[in-house]
C-alpha cells in the first residue's frame, strides 16, 4: 500500500484568475477548433463539446441540434443499423457523430454492420467504465487494425500512464474521467476515482506528448466548469447531465407537483441494466443512480448558455480563442466557488 501526497483538484477547487484583456466583446472570441488525428489522419473542425453516449443525451435528435453548432454526439450503444436507418438525415450530421461500442463480440459485430452501410461515419467510441484492463487494450488494437482510417475514441482512464497506453494501442482520442458524473456512483461503490481537473491536466499532457488528443468526460455542473476543462488542457469536453432533460432527448416527461421532469440515469444504473440487458448480473452491483431532471424544453437555449459562458471566460483571461484559453489560464485555489445564498 502507498499514499500519494500530491494535491489533486476538482473543478470546484479552483477559479480562473482574471487578466488584462484586449478583447472588446464576447462575440470576438473564436470557439472553433481544427484537429488532425494521430492515426486516422482525419481532420475535424467545430466547437469541441461532445454529448455523452447516455440514454436521453446520446440520441440522434440531440446530434442533429448539436451538429448545427459543429459539436459531436457519441450515440448510445443501442444505436444499431435499424435505428440509424430510421433517421433520414444521417448524411447531414455524420461528421459530428460517433458510434459507441463496448468490448463484447456482439459490439464488434454491430459496429461492422453499421459501417458496411454507413462507411462515411468517421468516429468510433470504445467505451467502458474501466479502461485499465489488458482486455480493453487488446480490443482497441483489434479495432484499430480493422478500421485504420477511423478516428477512435477510447476510455475511460484518469492517469497519464494509461492515457499513453491507450494511445500506443491505437486511440486517437482518450476519454478521461472515472466517477465525476452527476449520475455515476462508481466512487461510492468502489472507492475508485481521481479528481477531475487534475486528471484532465495530467492526461492532456500525456496525450499531447504523443501527438494525440483527449476528452474531459464528466464532472461539469455549469458553463464555468466546461471552461475549466478547456483551461486545464482538454481538447474536448463531454457533457451528460448538462444536456439531459431536453425535448430532443426523447425522454418521458413526468409531472409532479405542477412541474415537469424527465428521468435521467447512469449507464451502469439499475434502470439502464434492466432496460437494455435484462437486469444486473449476479456478480455486479449498480454504479449509477436514477434521477428526475427538471424539464428544460429545447436544447438550443442550453447550448447558447454554455457557449456564452465559455466566451465570457475567455474574455476574462484575455484569450482571443478557445485554442488560446489553456495558455492564458492561471487557476486560483479556492474554498468556495460562488455565493449560494439563493441556491437550493
C-alpha positions in Angstrom: 0.0 0.0 0.0 1.1 3.5 -0.7 -0.3 7.0 -0.4 0.2 9.8 -3.0 0.7 13.0 -1.1 0.4 15.4 -4.1 -2.6 17.7 -4.1 -5.3 16.7 -6.6 -8.1 19.1 -7.7 -11.6 19.1 -8.9 -13.3 21.8 -10.9 -14.9 23.1 -7.7 -11.5 23.6 -6.1 -10.4 26.4 -8.5 -11.4 29.6 -10.2 -9.8 31.4 -13.2 -7.6 34.3 -12.3 -8.7 37.3 -14.4 -6.1 39.1 -16.5 -5.8 42.2 -18.6 -7.6 41.7 -21.9 -7.6 43.4 -25.3 -10.9 41.9 -26.2 -13.7 44.4 -26.5 -16.6 41.9 -26.7 -17.5 38.2 -26.1 -18.5 37.9 -29.7 -14.9 38.4 -30.7 -13.9 35.0 -29.2 -13.4 32.2 -31.6 -14.6 28.9 -30.2 -13.9 26.8 -33.3 -11.0 24.3 -33.2 -9.5 22.2 -36.0 -7.8 18.9 -35.2 -5.9 16.4 -37.2 -5.9 13.0 -35.5 -2.9 10.8 -34.9 -3.8 7.5 -36.6 -6.8 8.2 -38.8 -5.2 11.4 -40.3 -8.8 12.7 -40.5 -9.3 16.4 -39.9 -12.3 17.7 -37.9 -13.4 21.3 -37.4 -16.0 22.6 -35.0 -16.7 23.5 -31.4 -15.2 20.7 -29.3 -18.0 19.9 -27.0 -19.5 16.4 -27.0 -22.7 14.8 -25.9 -22.2 11.7 -23.8 -23.4 8.3 -25.0 -26.1 8.1 -22.4 -29.8 7.5 -22.8 -31.6 10.8 -23.3 -28.3 12.5 -24.4 -26.5 10.4 -26.9 -29.6 10.4 -29.2 -30.0 11.3 -32.9 -32.3 14.2 -32.1 -29.6 15.7 -29.9 -27.0 15.0 -32.5 -29.0 16.9 -35.2 -29.1 20.0 -33.0 -25.6 19.9 -31.8 -24.3 19.3 -35.3 -25.7 22.7 -36.3 -23.1 24.2 -33.9 -20.3 21.9 -35.0 -20.5 19.8 -31.9 -20.1 16.0 -31.7 -22.6 13.4 -30.2 -21.5 10.0 -29.1 -24.5 7.9 -29.8 -25.6 5.3 -27.3 -24.5 1.7 -27.7 -28.2 0.8 -28.6 -27.9 2.6 -31.9 -27.9 -0.4 -34.2 -28.3 -0.5 -38.0 -32.1 -0.5 -37.8 -32.2 2.6 -35.6 -29.8 4.5 -37.7 -31.7 3.7 -40.9 -34.8 5.2 -39.4 -33.1 8.6 -39.1 -33.3 10.1 -42.6 -30.9 13.0 -42.0 -27.8 10.8 -41.2 -25.7 12.1 -44.1 -26.2 15.7 -43.0 -24.8 15.1 -39.5 -22.3 12.2 -40.0 -19.1 14.4 -39.5 -20.3 15.0 -35.9 -21.4 11.6 -34.7 -19.5 8.7 -33.1 -20.7 5.1 -33.0 -20.3 3.7 -29.5 -19.4 0.1 -28.6 -18.3 -1.9 -25.7 -15.8 -4.7 -25.9 -18.0 -7.7 -26.4 -18.0 -9.8 -29.6 -21.6 -8.6 -30.4 -20.5 -5.0 -30.1 -17.9 -5.5 -32.8 -20.4 -7.3 -35.0 -22.9 -4.4 -34.6 -20.2 -1.9 -35.5 -19.3 -3.8 -38.6 -22.9 -4.0 -39.8 -23.3 -0.2 -39.5 -20.0 0.7 -41.1 -20.6 -1.7 -44.1 -23.6 0.5 -45.0 -22.6 3.8 -43.5 -18.8 3.8 -44.0 -18.8 7.6 -44.2 -19.2 7.8 -40.4 -15.7 8.7 -39.1 -15.7 8.3 -35.3 -15.8 5.2 -33.2 -16.1 5.4 -29.4 -15.0 2.4 -27.5 -16.5 3.0 -24.1 -16.1 1.1 -20.8 -16.2 2.2 -17.2 -12.7 0.8 -16.5 -10.2 1.3 -19.3 -7.4 -0.2 -17.3 -7.8 -3.9 -18.3 -5.4 -5.6 -20.6 -8.5 -6.9 -22.4 -9.6 -3.4 -23.2 -6.2 -2.5 -24.8 -6.2 -5.7 -26.9 -9.7 -5.0 -28.1 -8.7 -1.4 -29.0 -5.8 -2.8 -31.0 -8.1 -5.1 -33.0 -10.5 -2.2 -33.8 -7.6 -0.1 -35.0 -6.3 -2.9 -37.2 -9.7 -3.4 -38.8 -10.5 0.3 -39.2 -7.2 2.2 -39.8 -9.0 5.2 -41.3 -11.5 5.7 -38.5 -10.9 8.2 -35.6 -11.1 6.1 -32.5 -12.1 7.4 -29.1 -11.2 5.1 -26.1 -11.7 5.2 -22.4 -12.2 5.8 -19.6 -9.0 6.3 -17.7 -7.7 9.0 -15.4 -3.9 8.7 -15.3 -1.1 9.7 -17.6 0.4 6.2 -17.9 -2.8 4.6 -19.1 -3.5 7.5 -21.4 -0.2 6.7 -23.1 -1.0 3.0 -23.1 -4.3 3.5 -25.0 -2.7 5.9 -27.5 0.0 3.4 -28.2 -2.7 0.7 -28.6 -4.4 2.8 -31.3 -6.5 5.5 -29.8 -6.7 8.9 -31.5 -8.6 10.4 -28.6 -8.6 9.2 -24.9 -11.7 9.7 -22.8 -10.7 10.8 -19.2 -12.9 10.6 -16.1 -13.8 7.9 -13.6 -16.7 8.7 -11.2 -17.2 12.5 -11.6 -20.5 12.3 -13.5 -23.8 13.5 -11.9 -25.4 10.1 -12.1 -22.3 8.0 -11.6 -21.8 6.2 -8.3 -18.5 4.5 -9.0 -16.6 6.5 -6.4 -19.3 5.5 -3.8 -19.5 1.8 -4.8 -15.8 1.2 -5.4 -13.8 4.0 -3.7 -12.0 4.4 -7.1 -11.5 7.7 -8.9 -9.4 10.8 -9.4 -10.2 14.4 -9.0 -11.3 15.5 -12.5 -9.3 18.7 -13.0 -6.1 17.0 -12.1 -6.9 14.1 -14.3 -7.5 16.4 -17.2 -4.3 18.3 -16.7 -2.1 15.2 -16.4 -3.8 13.2 -19.1 -3.8 16.1 -21.5 -0.1 16.5 -21.1 0.4 12.8 -21.7 -1.8 12.7 -24.8 -0.3 15.9 -26.4 3.2 14.5 -25.8 2.3 11.6 -28.1 0.6 13.8 -30.7 -2.9 12.6 -29.7 -6.0 14.2 -28.1 -8.2 13.8 -25.0 -11.7 14.4 -23.7 -12.6 15.6 -20.3 -15.6 13.4 -19.6 -17.8 14.2 -16.7 -17.9 16.5 -13.6 -19.2 19.6 -15.3 -22.1 21.3 -13.4 -22.2 24.7 -15.1 -20.6 26.5 -18.1 -17.7 27.6 -15.9 -16.7 24.0 -15.3 -16.7 23.4 -19.1 -14.4 26.4 -19.5 -12.1 25.0 -16.7 -11.9 21.7 -18.6 -10.6 23.5 -21.6 -8.4 25.7 -19.4 -6.9 22.5 -18.0 -5.8 21.4 -21.5 -8.7 19.3 -22.7 -9.2 19.1 -26.4 -12.9 18.2 -26.0 -15.3 18.4 -23.0 -18.1 15.8 -22.8 -21.4 16.5 -21.2 -24.1 14.2 -19.9 -26.2 15.8 -17.2 -25.9 19.3 -18.6 -27.6 18.0 -21.9 -30.3 16.0 -20.1 -33.9 16.9 -19.8 -34.5 18.3 -23.3 -37.1 17.6 -25.9 -34.6 16.3 -28.4 -33.5 13.5 -26.0 -37.0 11.9 -26.3 -37.2 11.1 -22.6 -40.6 10.5 -21.0 -42.0 13.6 -19.3 -43.3 13.1 -15.8 -45.5 15.7 -14.0 -45.1 16.1 -10.2 -46.4 18.9 -8.0 -47.2 21.1 -11.0 -43.7 20.7 -12.5 -42.3 18.7 -15.4 -39.4 16.3 -15.1 -37.5 13.8 -17.3 -35.9 10.7 -16.0 -32.1 10.6 -16.3 -29.9 7.7 -15.3 -26.3 6.5 -15.4 -25.2 3.9 -17.9 -24.4 1.4 -15.1 -27.5 2.1 -13.1 -30.2 -0.5 -12.3 -32.5 1.4 -14.7 -30.1 1.1 -17.7 -29.3 -2.5 -17.0 -32.9 -3.5 -16.7 -33.8 -1.6 -19.9 -31.0 -2.9 -22.1 -29.6 -6.1 -20.6 -32.4 -7.7 -18.6 -31.0 -6.7 -15.3 -27.7 -6.8 -13.4 -25.6 -9.9 -13.4 -25.4 -11.6 -10.0 -21.7 -10.7 -9.6 -22.2 -7.0 -10.2 -23.7 -4.0 -8.3 -25.2 -0.9 -9.8 -22.7 2.0 -10.3 -25.2 4.6 -11.3 -28.2 6.5 -10.0 -31.6 7.4 -11.5 -32.9 10.9 -11.0 -35.6 13.2 -12.3 -34.2 16.2 -14.2 -36.3 19.3 -14.5 -37.8 19.5 -18.0 -35.8 22.1 -19.9 -37.5 22.4 -23.3 -35.5 22.9 -26.4 -31.7 22.3 -26.2 -30.7 25.4 -28.1 -31.1 27.6 -25.0 -28.8 25.4 -23.1 -26.2 25.4 -25.9 -26.3 29.1 -26.1 -25.9 29.4 -22.3 -22.8 27.1 -22.3 -21.2 28.8 -25.2 -21.8 32.2 -23.8 -20.2 31.2 -20.5 -17.1 29.9 -22.3 -16.8 33.1 -24.4 -17.0 35.1 -21.2 -14.3 33.0 -19.5 -12.0 33.7 -22.5 -12.6 37.5 -22.3 -11.8 37.5 -18.5 -8.4 35.8 -19.1 -7.5 37.6 -22.3 -7.9 34.5 -24.6 -9.0 35.6 -28.1 -9.9 32.0 -29.0 -10.6 28.7 -27.3 -7.3 27.5 -28.7 -5.5 30.1 -26.5 -7.5 29.5 -23.3 -5.2 27.0 -21.7 -2.2 29.2 -22.4 -3.9 32.1 -20.8 -5.1 30.1 -17.8 -4.0 30.6 -14.2 -6.1 28.7 -11.7 -6.6 30.0 -8.1 -7.3 27.5 -5.4 -10.5 28.4 -3.5 -12.6 27.0 -0.6 -15.8 28.3 -2.2 -16.7 28.9 -5.8 -19.7 31.2 -5.5 -22.3 32.7 -3.2 -25.0 30.1 -2.8 -27.4 32.1 -0.6 -30.4 31.8 -3.0 -29.5 28.4 -4.4 -31.5 25.5 -3.1 
